[in-house]
Amino acid sequence: METSTRTLLFAAELVEEDGTYALVVQDMRRGTVQTTPVPKAMVDKLPAFLSALAAKLNPIPPRRRW
């Protein structure tokens, strides 16, 4: 029986405060945190971006024809 170990490398949060957005990324290995402002237009597109990324990384195999 194989066992696997999962290690958290980065943790990210998208936070909103008073109508402004910021991406906060914590590097768990180095113990550092980086914060960058994010425009609302980018926040609105995030679900579509994540879907596209998931589709690219985990493509659905083509269907076989009968």
C-alpha positions as CSV (number, residue, x, y, z in Angstrom):
1,M,0.0,0.0,0.0
2,E,1.4,3.4,-1.0
3,T,1.1,6.4,1.1
4,S,1.5,10.0,-0.2
5,T,2.5,13.1,1.6
6,R,0.9,16.5,0.6
7,T,2.9,19.6,1.4
8,L,1.4,23.0,1.2
9,L,3.8,25.2,-0.8
10,F,1.8,28.4,-1.3
11,A,-1.5,29.7,0.2
12,A,-3.4,32.4,-1.7
13,E,-6.3,34.7,-0.7
14,L,-8.2,37.2,-2.7
15,V,-9.5,39.8,-0.3
16,E,-11.8,42.8,-0.6
17,E,-11.6,45.8,1.6
18,D,-13.6,49.0,1.1
19,G,-14.2,48.2,-2.6
20,T,-10.6,47.4,-3.4
21,Y,-9.1,43.9,-4.1
22,A,-5.8,42.4,-3.2
23,L,-4.1,39.1,-3.8
24,V,-2.2,37.8,-0.8
25,V,0.2,34.9,-1.4
26,Q,2.1,33.2,1.4
27,D,5.2,31.2,0.6
28,M,5.0,28.5,3.2
29,R,8.6,27.3,2.7
30,R,10.2,30.7,3.1
31,G,7.6,32.2,5.4
32,T,7.1,35.3,3.3
33,V,4.0,37.1,2.2
34,Q,3.5,39.1,-1.0
35,T,0.4,41.3,-1.6
36,T,-0.5,43.0,-4.8
37,P,-3.6,45.0,-5.8
38,V,-6.0,43.4,-8.3
39,P,-8.4,45.4,-10.5
40,K,-12.1,44.5,-10.2
41,A,-12.2,43.5,-13.9
42,M,-9.6,40.8,-13.1
43,V,-11.5,39.6,-10.1
44,D,-14.6,39.3,-12.3
45,K,-12.7,37.2,-14.8
46,L,-11.2,34.9,-12.2
47,P,-13.8,32.0,-12.4
48,A,-13.4,31.9,-16.2
49,F,-9.6,32.0,-15.9
50,L,-9.6,29.1,-13.4
51,S,-11.9,27.0,-15.6
52,A,-9.6,27.6,-18.6
53,L,-6.6,26.6,-16.5
54,A,-8.2,23.5,-15.2
55,A,-9.3,22.5,-18.7
56,K,-5.7,23.0,-20.0
57,L,-4.1,21.0,-17.2
58,N,-6.7,18.3,-17.1
59,P,-8.1,17.9,-20.6
60,I,-11.1,15.7,-21.0
61,P,-10.1,12.7,-23.3
62,P,-11.9,12.7,-26.6
63,R,-15.0,10.5,-26.8
64,R,-14.8,7.3,-28.7
65,R,-17.2,6.9,-31.6
66,W,-19.1,3.7,-31.8
